[in-house]
């Protein structure tokens, strides 16, 4: 049992015996004692002041005296106003460390067949362009959240919905037909997703030129010129032909999407994210239309004179929402309804989490209401994991103009910078070129992931590659280098013939106790990260743990320690800390190097 639970249980017994108050142990949450006061753990006693009919100081003193007399873990206490500070018996920490060392899945809860089934949707790319920096944050947040929820004892299905149909897809297809001259990824020497993205940009370039020409030559307003654009009319016609199942359009669509999927797969592999199930909107939109028409029959939706189908959500404080256009084509909301129907048929979902940026907050308010009205039991309780945007010094990204930070280019740049910085700082001296490249891959991608995940996901953030690759401060490389140092200590200890023996009778010093106490925070940090959907809590815990270890490493000699029992304690601390750092970083999708 952890120190927190031991103290919570003891305090629960104390207030029952002293004041006759039944207080569940799980409702008593000890905190780390503030540095200016003596103690390891602090309990707030205000909840029992009324029942005791005494001052907070008197209640704290009575509970403290009871604990000192009845709980072996408590060595002494002091009271500051309504705060009871407890000093834990120093040798008690040894047992805590040993119990952590014995638990190979420390901090993680295992799921079973009865555990809640949580589906996490992330990535959601369009097949008209490659993944960019915004997608990178989405993928990293989604993957990390799924891993954290697994560690909290949930069954998790990681899912992706690919937007492989619609007018934007037709724009790329039409541009390739007009200006592609039969180019393929192989003939162009370009990844498929990049090739298709180039034609999406080309369409926009020609479309804007066409609109400008209509404005200049025929005196049209911009809105009139856009409505009269022959190029856009061709794209809309291609979409109608696609929905009608035109063989020529469908064959072109399948060929070009195949190029894109091969490109996406390569990007996902390097990024280190994966999915248990991928859905395609080309398969889900018809299911959505069916559910909307079913809702129309039941009076949940209504049809306007032009044939379009809407939902009236004004009674719910929202607006009227279009679900089917007058020509019968579906909108994003319709597709999301169809995807939800397919998912519910495939899995007995207990909770559905959509990882989508905060610009879609209203969309998910509407989706939640519609799914609930259509009978999906989890509709009302769906979770929109709404995250902030990644901003750049140059402003917002615009994919149709080609002004994006491409995910592949970004990862390659991060790895290249990691190799350069590691070389300059001597972090990879003595390694072969192959080993240097492997470490650079781990460090470069770790720097990218950590920088994007350490920030509260709900906030907008500025991405700074140079800052992210720093080996000092709150960065991925700082944590990775500390981990490599721990593994080096353990290797050198083994080479010198040292092994971990009995340290139960050692009285740990202040630094050793502080590190053990920091280790005890890991399970509660994982649980809170799962409850609040915040990978940032894990990232910052890993940073704080490494800082604590570095202080311990600086103040407490390890390999030069002559006392065998104390050496064992310090080696155990190093082993357990390294394992916990690796576990925390794995929840962020970040690898740690064994050598640097």
C-alpha positions as a printed NumPy array, in Angstrom:
array([[  0.   ,   0.   ,   0.   ],
       [  1.256,   3.508,  -0.862],
       [  2.151,   6.032,   1.843],
       [ -0.823,   8.194,   0.815],
       [ -3.254,   5.322,   1.358],
       [ -1.645,   4.296,   4.646],
       [ -1.994,   7.83 ,   6.012],
       [ -5.524,   8.241,   4.612],
       [ -6.613,   4.985,   6.242],
       [ -4.987,   5.893,   9.571],
       [ -6.57 ,   9.36 ,   9.643],
       [ -9.951,   7.792,   8.856],
       [ -9.567,   5.501,  11.878],
       [ -8.367,   8.384,  14.048],
       [-11.354,  10.679,  13.414],
       [-13.736,   7.776,  13.957],
       [-12.176,   6.97 ,  17.33 ],
       [-11.664,  10.582,  18.432],
       [-14.857,  12.214,  17.162],
       [-17.185,   9.409,  16.067],
       [-17.105,  10.66 ,  12.474],
       [-17.182,   8.183,   9.587],
       [-14.906,   9.564,   6.885],
       [-14.093,   7.31 ,   3.911],
       [-10.326,   6.925,   3.568],
       [-10.51 ,   7.656,  -0.17 ],
       [-11.92 ,  11.123,   0.587],
       [ -8.822,  12.019,   2.635],
       [ -6.065,  13.168,   0.292],
       [ -2.706,  13.948,   1.948],
       [ -0.522,  16.504,   0.177],
       [  3.251,  16.883,   0.057],
       [  4.306,  19.2  ,   2.886],
       [  5.381,  22.669,   1.785],
       [  9.147,  23.11 ,   1.845],
       [  9.116,  25.821,   4.517],
       [  7.61 ,  23.406,   7.067],
       [  8.932,  20.199,   8.606],
       [  7.207,  17.095,   7.331],
       [  6.64 ,  14.815,   4.38 ],
       [  2.858,  14.78 ,   4.164],
       [  0.15 ,  17.231,   5.199],
       [ -3.475,  16.539,   6.106],
       [ -6.07 ,  19.335,   6.212],
       [ -8.129,  18.949,   9.431],
       [-10.837,  21.582,   8.845],
       [-13.482,  18.941,   7.848],
       [-13.595,  17.648,  11.468],
       [-13.466,  20.948,  13.394],
       [-17.257,  21.246,  13.68 ],
       [-17.725,  17.681,  14.966],
       [-14.84 ,  18.067,  17.45 ],
       [-16.061,  21.488,  18.642],
       [-12.448,  22.542,  18.986],
       [-10.051,  24.866,  17.211],
       [ -8.276,  23.629,  14.06 ],
       [ -4.962,  23.656,  15.968],
       [ -6.41 ,  21.461,  18.729],
       [ -7.94 ,  19.007,  16.235],
       [ -4.636,  18.772,  14.369],
       [ -2.757,  18.093,  17.585],
       [ -5.194,  15.368,  18.691],
       [ -5.123,  13.571,  15.328],
       [ -1.32 ,  13.941,  15.177],
       [ -0.881,  12.453,  18.655],
       [ -3.184,   9.55 ,  17.744],
       [ -1.194,   8.841,  14.579],
       [  2.128,   9.06 ,  16.4  ],
       [  0.891,   6.505,  18.938],
       [ -0.954,   4.153,  16.56 ],
       [  0.55 ,   4.364,  13.086],
       [  4.146,   3.042,  12.754],
       [  4.679,   5.068,   9.583],
       [  4.377,   8.361,  11.508],
       [  7.504,   9.441,  13.412],
       [  6.29 ,  12.846,  14.649],
       [  4.027,  15.727,  13.703],
       [  3.539,  19.463,  13.899],
       [  0.484,  21.641,  13.377],
       [  0.307,  24.937,  11.504],
       [ -3.193,  26.38 ,  11.88 ],
       [ -5.484,  23.767,  10.307],
       [ -2.701,  21.82 ,   8.622],
       [ -1.286,  18.665,  10.204],
       [  2.265,  18.047,   8.958],
       [  3.506,  14.477,   9.364],
       [  7.102,  13.277,   9.399],
       [  7.213,   9.728,   8.063],
       [  9.522,   7.276,   9.887],
       [ 12.664,   7.341,   7.679],
       [ 13.175,   3.57 ,   7.421],
       [  9.512,   3.21 ,   6.429],
       [ 10.437,   4.716,   3.053],
       [ 12.668,   1.725,   2.34 ],
       [  9.65 ,  -0.554,   2.325],
       [  7.838,   1.877,   0.048],
       [ 10.741,   1.788,  -2.41 ],
       [ 10.943,  -2.004,  -2.261],
       [  7.221,  -2.309,  -2.991],
       [  7.55 ,   0.013,  -6.002],
       [ 10.546,  -1.986,  -7.248],
       [  8.57 ,  -5.231,  -6.974],
       [  5.673,  -3.856,  -9.051],
       [  6.745,  -4.169, -12.686],
       [  3.566,  -2.358, -13.818],
       [  3.884,   0.402, -11.226],
       [  1.403,   3.197, -11.79 ],
       [ -0.638,   1.234, -14.34 ],
       [ -3.944,  -0.569, -13.811],
       [ -4.776,  -3.553, -15.992],
       [ -8.08 ,  -3.786, -17.798],
       [-10.286,  -6.862, -17.837],
       [-13.405,  -7.879, -19.77 ],
       [-15.582,  -5.789, -17.451],
       [-13.51 ,  -2.611, -17.765],
       [-15.124,   0.369, -19.524],
       [-14.61 ,   0.445, -23.293],
       [-13.423,   3.863, -24.417],
       [-13.067,   4.785, -28.071],
       [-10.652,   7.617, -28.89 ],
       [-10.858,   9.225, -32.331],
       [ -7.877,  11.211, -33.532],
       [ -5.982,  12.226, -36.669],
       [ -8.999,  12.617, -39.033],
       [ -6.995,  13.621, -42.124],
       [ -8.286,  14.714, -45.5  ],
       [ -7.023,  12.822, -48.539],
       [ -6.372,  16.028, -50.458],
       [ -3.228,  17.003, -48.56 ],
       [ -0.408,  15.63 , -46.382],
       [ -0.382,  15.846, -42.594],
       [  0.869,  19.137, -41.15 ],
       [  1.893,  20.543, -37.755],
       [ -1.723,  20.817, -36.585],
       [ -2.23 ,  17.134, -37.405],
       [  0.953,  16.319, -35.489],
       [ -0.436,  17.855, -32.289],
       [ -3.759,  16.083, -32.853],
       [ -2.117,  12.685, -33.388],
       [  0.221,  13.032, -30.429],
       [ -2.573,  14.158, -28.103],
       [ -4.903,  11.381, -29.261],
       [ -2.309,   8.624, -29.039],
       [ -1.081,   9.795, -25.624],
       [ -4.619,  10.12 , -24.264],
       [ -5.395,   6.565, -25.424],
       [ -2.261,   5.22 , -23.707],
       [ -3.076,   7.091, -20.488],
       [ -6.658,   5.782, -20.46 ],
       [ -5.285,   2.26 , -20.94 ],
       [ -2.938,   2.806, -17.997],
       [ -5.988,   3.825, -15.953],
       [ -7.562,   0.403, -16.488],
       [ -9.822,   1.064, -19.466],
       [-10.192,  -1.003, -22.593],
       [ -9.338,   1.396, -25.396],
       [ -9.999,   1.395, -29.131],
       [ -7.891,   3.901, -31.076],
       [ -9.746,   4.977, -34.177],
       [ -9.313,   7.268, -37.162],
       [-11.911,   8.686, -39.521],
       [-10.478,   9.532, -42.94 ],
       [-12.232,  12.281, -44.853],
       [-11.873,  10.696, -48.287],
       [-14.841,  12.285, -50.076],
       [-16.282,  15.725, -50.705],
       [-15.616,  18.796, -52.78 ],
       [-12.048,  19.274, -51.514],
       [-11.125,  15.761, -52.695],
       [-12.639,  16.501, -56.106],
       [-10.558,  19.666, -56.388],
       [ -7.325,  17.623, -56.187],
       [ -8.685,  15.009, -58.586],
       [ -9.776,  17.602, -61.138],
       [ -6.438,  19.431, -60.92 ],
       [ -4.547,  16.17 , -61.516],
       [ -6.738,  15.445, -64.558],
       [ -6.121,  18.91 , -66.004],
       [ -2.463,  19.496, -65.182],
       [ -1.01 ,  16.227, -63.862],
       [  0.09 ,  14.774, -67.191],
       [ -0.255,  11.273, -65.715],
       [  2.2  ,  11.882, -62.859],
       [  2.453,   9.204, -60.15 ],
       [  4.375,   9.209, -56.862],
       [  6.974,   6.968, -58.516],
       [  7.384,   9.082, -61.656],
       [  7.487,  12.323, -59.657],
       [  9.686,  10.905, -56.901],
       [  7.281,  12.341, -54.303],
       [  5.268,  10.75 , -51.483],
       [  1.684,  10.203, -52.576],
       [  0.109,  12.508, -49.993],
       [  2.51 ,  15.295, -50.986],
       [  1.783,  14.806, -54.689],
       [ -1.973,  15.088, -54.171],
       [ -1.488,  18.091, -51.881],
       [  0.383,  19.843, -54.688],
       [ -2.651,  19.459, -56.961],
       [ -4.966,  20.816, -54.244],
       [ -2.773,  23.921, -54.111],
       [ -2.733,  24.048, -57.939],
       [ -6.543,  23.992, -58.061],
       [ -6.756,  26.93 , -55.65 ],
       [ -4.178,  28.882, -57.681],
       [ -6.093,  28.426, -60.938],
       [ -9.455,  29.03 , -59.234],
       [ -8.337,  32.339, -57.737],
       [ -6.89 ,  33.42 , -61.092],
       [-10.193,  32.526, -62.778],
       [-12.203,  34.472, -60.203],
       [ -9.955,  37.516, -60.64 ],
       [-10.314,  37.298, -64.417],
       [-14.124,  37.256, -64.176],
       [-13.993,  40.264, -61.859],
       [-11.656,  42.179, -64.192],
       [-13.254,  41.315, -67.54 ],
       [-16.956,  41.131, -66.644],
       [-17.111,  43.513, -63.713],
       [-18.443,  40.87 , -61.342],
       [-18.208,  41.1  , -57.579],
       [-16.016,  38.506, -55.89 ],
       [-19.097,  36.563, -54.743],
       [-20.581,  36.628, -58.268],
       [-17.286,  35.515, -59.817],
       [-16.943,  32.646, -57.37 ],
       [-20.493,  31.506, -58.124],
       [-19.831,  31.707, -61.876],
       [-16.439,  29.936, -61.818],
       [-16.383,  27.165, -64.476],
       [-13.58 ,  25.384, -62.578],
       [-15.622,  25.19 , -59.36 ],
       [-18.65 ,  24.064, -61.381],
       [-16.559,  21.205, -62.78 ],
       [-15.49 ,  20.217, -59.254],
       [-19.108,  20.204, -58.059],
       [-20.135,  18.141, -61.062],
       [-17.361,  15.647, -60.271],
       [-18.691,  15.36 , -56.698],
       [-22.213,  14.64 , -57.992],
       [-20.816,  12.022, -60.384],
       [-18.835,  10.471, -57.516],
       [-21.954,  10.219, -55.346],
       [-23.83 ,   8.708, -58.318],
       [-21.153,   5.997, -58.563],
       [-19.653,   7.093, -61.9  ],
       [-17.074,   4.386, -62.734],
       [-14.492,   6.732, -64.252],
       [-14.582,   9.155, -61.306],
       [-14.544,   6.329, -58.771],
       [-11.538,   4.664, -60.444],
       [ -9.59 ,   7.944, -60.38 ],
       [-10.602,   8.487, -56.744],
       [ -9.449,   5.011, -55.681],
       [ -6.099,   5.382, -57.456],
       [ -5.315,   8.79 , -55.971],
       [ -6.523,   7.843, -52.476],
       [ -4.286,   4.781, -52.602],
       [ -1.307,   7.068, -53.161],
       [ -2.337,   9.196, -50.194],
       [ -2.835,   6.244, -47.824],
       [  0.647,   4.918, -48.549],
       [  2.009,   8.364, -47.706],
       [ -0.055,   8.645, -44.508],
       [  1.109,   5.214, -43.346],
       [  4.761,   6.218, -43.678],
       [  4.129,   9.402, -41.688],
       [  2.236,   7.581, -38.945],
       [  4.989,   4.971, -38.63 ],
       [  7.677,   7.558, -38.13 ],
       [  5.503,   9.548, -35.736],
       [  4.937,   6.38 , -33.707],
       [  1.138,   6.439, -33.682],
       [ -1.28 ,   3.734, -34.749],
       [ -4.961,   2.835, -34.869],
       [ -7.046,  -0.214, -34.026],
       [ -9.752,   0.678, -36.521],
       [ -9.938,   3.094, -39.452],
       [-13.25 ,   4.344, -40.81 ],
       [-13.722,   6.119, -44.137],
       [-16.322,   8.797, -44.702],
       [-16.984,   7.352, -48.157],
       [-18.43 ,   4.371, -46.28 ],
       [-20.111,   6.252, -43.427],
       [-21.925,   9.108, -45.185],
       [-24.651,   6.844, -46.588],
       [-25.247,   5.436, -43.093],
       [-25.571,   9.029, -41.908],
       [-28.094,   9.887, -44.613],
       [-30.112,   6.818, -43.59 ],
       [-30.165,   7.921, -39.922],
       [-31.139,  11.476, -40.919],
       [-34.012,  10.203, -43.055],
       [-35.039,   7.95 , -40.158],
       [-35.01 ,  11.064, -37.934],
       [-37.116,  12.858, -40.551],
       [-39.754,  10.102, -40.381],
       [-39.812,  10.333, -36.583],
       [-40.205,  14.102, -36.648],
       [-36.775,  14.764, -35.162],
       [-35.747,  16.571, -38.378],
       [-37.752,  18.575, -40.922],
       [-37.562,  19.216, -44.675],
       [-37.578,  22.67 , -46.226],
       [-39.328,  23.57 , -49.488],
       [-36.056,  23.24 , -51.425],
       [-35.73 ,  19.613, -50.279],
       [-32.942,  20.181, -47.762],
       [-33.217,  18.457, -44.361],
       [-32.606,  20.307, -41.086],
       [-32.723,  19.814, -37.319],
       [-34.338,  22.481, -35.159],
       [-32.191,  22.791, -32.021],
       [-33.522,  26.154, -30.834],
       [-35.25 ,  24.509, -27.864],
       [-31.808,  23.344, -26.776],
       [-30.383,  26.848, -26.992],
       [-28.689,  26.271, -30.344],
       [-29.711,  26.941, -33.959],
       [-31.143,  25.179, -36.992],
       [-28.623,  22.687, -38.42 ],
       [-28.421,  21.595, -42.071],
       [-28.024,  17.808, -42.451],
       [-28.781,  17.153, -46.139],
       [-28.417,  19.732, -48.9  ],
       [-31.217,  20.345, -51.406],
       [-29.417,  18.155, -53.959],
       [-29.328,  15.303, -51.436],
       [-25.597,  15.497, -50.677],
       [-24.492,  15.184, -47.055],
       [-22.522,  17.547, -44.827],
       [-19.87 ,  16.786, -42.19 ],
       [-22.487,  16.419, -39.465],
       [-24.327,  13.756, -41.466],
       [-21.082,  11.859, -41.962],
       [-20.313,  12.016, -38.227],
       [-23.745,  10.58 , -37.451],
       [-23.117,   7.716, -39.888],
       [-19.679,   7.057, -38.41 ],
       [-21.192,   6.965, -34.922],
       [-23.794,   4.442, -36.083],
       [-21.117,   2.144, -37.547],
       [-18.933,   2.414, -34.462],
       [-21.805,   1.637, -32.131],
       [-22.584,  -1.433, -34.227],
       [-18.925,  -2.54 , -34.155],
       [-18.178,  -1.929, -30.456],
       [-20.158,  -1.751, -27.187],
       [-18.823,   1.753, -26.489],
       [-19.111,   3.118, -22.95 ],
       [-17.452,   6.443, -23.751],
       [-16.598,   8.151, -27.029],
       [-13.833,  10.762, -27.111],
       [-13.268,  12.965, -30.149],
       [ -9.831,  14.623, -30.292],
       [-10.586,  17.693, -32.404],
       [ -9.452,  21.318, -32.22 ],
       [-11.429,  23.953, -30.353],
       [-12.665,  25.59 , -33.556],
       [-15.14 ,  22.682, -33.716],
       [-16.68 ,  23.214, -30.258],
       [-20.114,  24.113, -31.668],
       [-20.056,  21.158, -34.069],
       [-19.704,  18.721, -31.197],
       [-22.389,  20.417, -29.126],
       [-24.737,  19.793, -32.047],
       [-23.481,  16.258, -32.683],
       [-23.998,  15.311, -29.037],
       [-27.608,  16.506, -29.128],
       [-28.383,  14.825, -32.446],
       [-26.867,  11.48 , -31.428],
       [-28.877,  11.574, -28.219],
       [-32.1  ,  12.354, -30.097],
       [-31.327,   9.52 , -32.541],
       [-31.003,   7.031, -29.688],
       [-27.273,   6.544, -29.133],
       [-26.922,   5.948, -25.397],
       [-23.509,   7.624, -25.198],
       [-24.452,  10.561, -27.406],
       [-25.224,  12.97 , -24.602],
       [-22.052,  12.022, -22.769],
       [-19.644,  12.077, -25.693],
       [-16.42 ,  13.894, -24.908],
       [-15.018,  16.517, -27.238],
       [-11.357,  16.658, -26.259],
       [-11.063,  20.253, -27.409],
       [ -7.484,  21.42 , -27.781],
       [ -5.887,  24.704, -28.756],
       [ -4.154,  25.448, -32.004],
       [ -0.442,  25.343, -32.701],
       [  0.586,  28.816, -33.737],
       [  3.617,  29.871, -35.713],
       [  5.653,  33.093, -35.661],
       [  4.484,  33.712, -39.245],
       [  0.789,  33.286, -38.426],
       [ -1.847,  30.675, -39.168],
       [ -1.326,  27.844, -41.627],
       [ -3.367,  27.754, -44.856],
       [ -3.167,  24.42 , -46.619],
       [ -4.89 ,  25.579, -49.806],
       [ -2.107,  28.135, -50.257],
       [  0.636,  25.647, -49.498],
       [  1.83 ,  27.642, -46.474],
       [  1.907,  24.776, -43.991],
       [  4.527,  23.181, -41.783],
       [  4.545,  19.72 , -43.296],
       [  4.679,  16.846, -40.782],
       [  7.292,  14.852, -42.713],
       [  9.535,  17.891, -43.207],
       [  9.115,  18.838, -39.559],
       [ 10.122,  15.388, -38.274],
       [ 13.095,  15.237, -40.61 ],
       [ 14.214,  18.705, -39.506],
       [ 13.888,  17.774, -35.81 ],
       [ 15.996,  14.639, -36.269],
       [ 18.608,  16.55 , -38.239],
       [ 18.804,  19.24 , -35.535],
       [ 19.022,  16.591, -32.815],
       [ 22.008,  15.022, -34.574],
       [ 23.718,  18.399, -34.915],
       [ 23.122,  19.521, -31.306],
       [ 24.078,  16.107, -29.89 ],
       [ 27.304,  16.206, -31.874],
       [ 28.128,  19.753, -30.756],
       [ 27.532,  18.897, -27.077],
       [ 29.446,  15.616, -27.228],
       [ 26.399,  13.574, -26.262],
       [ 27.062,  10.865, -28.879],
       [ 30.84 ,  10.663, -28.859],
       [ 32.308,   7.236, -29.457],
       [ 29.217,   5.913, -31.231],
       [ 29.09 ,   4.513, -34.744],
       [ 27.244,   6.534, -37.378],
       [ 24.404,   4.029, -37.214],
       [ 24.109,   4.471, -33.428],
       [ 24.276,   8.257, -33.794],
       [ 21.452,   8.202, -36.326],
       [ 19.339,   5.984, -34.07 ],
       [ 19.84 ,   8.295, -31.071],
       [ 19.111,  11.374, -33.206],
       [ 15.811,   9.804, -34.319],
       [ 14.814,   9.113, -30.714],
       [ 15.899,  12.522, -29.421],
       [ 14.57 ,  14.567, -32.348],
       [ 11.111,  13.029, -32.296],
       [ 11.115,  12.995, -28.484],
       [ 11.846,  16.736, -28.484],
       [  8.949,  17.385, -30.867],
       [  6.475,  15.235, -28.964],
       [  7.409,  16.513, -25.525],
       [  7.23 ,  20.173, -26.583],
       [  3.735,  19.702, -28.015],
       [  2.464,  17.609, -25.087],
       [  3.893,  19.443, -22.062],
       [  1.48 ,  22.35 , -22.556],
       [ -2.082,  22.219, -21.217],
       [ -3.876,  20.817, -24.298],
       [ -6.671,  23.344, -24.004],
       [ -4.313,  26.249, -24.622],
       [ -3.042,  27.627, -27.899],
       [  0.713,  27.299, -28.145],
       [  3.645,  28.631, -30.124],
       [  5.88 ,  25.949, -31.583],
       [  9.609,  26.692, -31.225],
       [ 11.826,  23.936, -32.684],
       [ 15.072,  25.472, -31.386],
       [ 13.766,  25.628, -27.819],
       [ 12.406,  22.082, -27.992],
       [ 15.776,  20.509, -28.831],
       [ 17.574,  22.05 , -25.823],
       [ 19.245,  19.589, -23.431],
       [ 18.491,  21.925, -20.504],
       [ 15.158,  22.925, -19.042],
       [ 11.721,  21.388, -19.438],
       [ 12.386,  19.502, -22.678],
       [ 12.31 ,  15.969, -23.993],
       [ 16.092,  15.791, -24.54 ],
       [ 16.729,  16.876, -20.938],
       [ 14.639,  13.956, -19.665],
       [ 16.075,  11.514, -22.22 ],
       [ 19.653,  12.417, -21.305],
       [ 18.89 ,  11.966, -17.592],
       [ 17.437,   8.528, -18.339],
       [ 20.553,   7.567, -20.318],
       [ 22.666,   8.693, -17.355],
       [ 20.674,   6.412, -15.008],
       [ 21.161,   3.447, -17.32 ],
       [ 24.894,   4.253, -17.498],
       [ 25.136,   4.233, -13.682],
       [ 23.457,   0.831, -13.551],
       [ 25.68 ,  -0.597, -16.299],
       [ 28.84 ,   0.618, -14.569],
       [ 27.604,  -0.794, -11.257],
       [ 27.042,  -4.201, -12.876],
       [ 30.487,  -4.078, -14.498],
       [ 32.001,  -3.387, -11.066],
       [ 30.183,  -6.409,  -9.633],
       [ 27.623,  -4.459,  -7.599],
       [ 24.072,  -5.756,  -7.229],
       [ 21.044,  -4.635,  -5.243],
       [ 20.976,  -6.269,  -1.816],
       [ 19.183,  -5.633,   1.477],
       [ 18.773,  -1.961,   2.374],
       [ 15.859,  -2.276,   4.794],
       [ 17.839,  -1.051,   7.814],
       [ 19.39 ,   1.98 ,   6.114],
       [ 18.163,   5.352,   7.35 ],
       [ 17.62 ,   7.277,   4.12 ],
       [ 18.851,  10.846,   3.882],
       [ 16.675,  13.822,   2.97 ],
       [ 17.475,  13.608,  -0.754],
       [ 16.728,   9.89 ,  -0.895],
       [ 13.403,  10.376,   0.883],
       [ 12.452,  13.25 ,  -1.439],
       [ 13.077,  11.056,  -4.491],
       [ 11.113,   8.109,  -3.074],
       [  8.243,  10.443,  -2.261],
       [  8.281,  11.835,  -5.785],
       [  8.114,   8.26 ,  -7.114],
       [  5.014,   7.616,  -5.011],
       [  3.212,  10.398,  -6.902],
       [  3.275,   8.503, -10.206],
       [  0.091,   6.4  ,  -9.838],
       [ -2.009,   9.394,  -8.74 ],
       [ -0.56 ,  11.489, -11.571],
       [ -1.541,   8.848, -14.133],
       [ -5.025,   8.625, -12.623],
       [ -5.471,  12.406, -12.672],
       [ -4.163,  12.649, -16.258],
       [ -6.808,  10.091, -17.262],
       [ -9.55 ,  11.865, -15.338],
       [ -8.736,  15.319, -16.719],
       [ -7.569,  14.162, -20.182],
       [ -4.207,  15.879, -19.799],
       [ -0.968,  14.353, -21.129],
       [  0.699,  17.551, -19.886],
       [  0.433,  16.222, -16.312],
       [  2.512,  13.182, -17.281],
       [  5.077,  15.292, -19.148],
       [  5.595,  17.669, -16.263],
       [  5.703,  14.822, -13.738],
       [  8.538,  13.23 , -15.739],
       [ 10.387,  16.553, -15.723],
       [  9.939,  17.017, -11.96 ],
       [ 11.028,  13.427, -11.29 ],
       [ 14.187,  13.871, -13.351],
       [ 14.992,  17.151, -11.584],
       [ 14.622,  15.36 ,  -8.236],
       [ 16.887,  12.546,  -9.421],
       [ 19.514,  15.011, -10.636],
       [ 19.59 ,  16.62 ,  -7.174],
       [ 19.938,  13.183,  -5.595],
       [ 22.668,  12.245,  -8.098],
       [ 24.549,  15.463,  -7.308],
       [ 24.299,  15.185,  -3.513],
       [ 24.491,  11.411,  -2.976],
       [ 27.501,   9.524,  -4.405],
       [ 26.429,   6.212,  -5.884],
       [ 29.313,   4.191,  -7.267],
       [ 31.713,   5.773,  -4.735],
       [ 29.489,   4.775,  -1.802],
       [ 31.417,   2.289,   0.388],
       [ 28.53 ,   1.082,   2.548],
       [ 27.019,  -1.9  ,   0.698],
       [ 23.507,  -1.444,   2.092],
       [ 23.363,   2.255,   1.223],
       [ 24.816,   1.528,  -2.225],
       [ 21.989,  -0.964,  -2.7  ],
       [ 19.448,   1.672,  -1.727],
       [ 20.875,   4.154,  -4.228],
       [ 21.063,   1.597,  -7.029],
       [ 17.457,   0.604,  -6.354],
       [ 16.471,   4.261,  -6.454],
       [ 18.248,   4.662,  -9.783],
       [ 16.672,   1.535, -11.255],
       [ 13.143,   2.43 , -10.131],
       [ 13.469,   6.055, -11.24 ],
       [ 14.718,   5.015, -14.679],
       [ 11.843,   2.574, -15.041],
       [  9.294,   5.194, -13.966],
       [ 10.715,   7.81 , -16.349],
       [ 10.519,   5.311, -19.211],
       [  6.925,   4.429, -18.254],
       [  5.888,   8.078, -18.087],
       [  7.506,   8.879, -21.424],
       [  5.878,   5.819, -23.016],
       [  2.491,   7.329, -22.142],
       [  3.528,  10.287, -24.3  ],
       [  4.654,   8.022, -27.132],
       [  8.286,   8.987, -26.485],
       [ 11.181,   6.532, -26.543],
       [ 14.218,   6.924, -24.275],
       [ 17.789,   6.053, -25.354],
       [ 19.82 ,   3.53 , -23.377],
       [ 23.066,   5.356, -24.204],
       [ 24.049,   8.952, -24.86 ]])
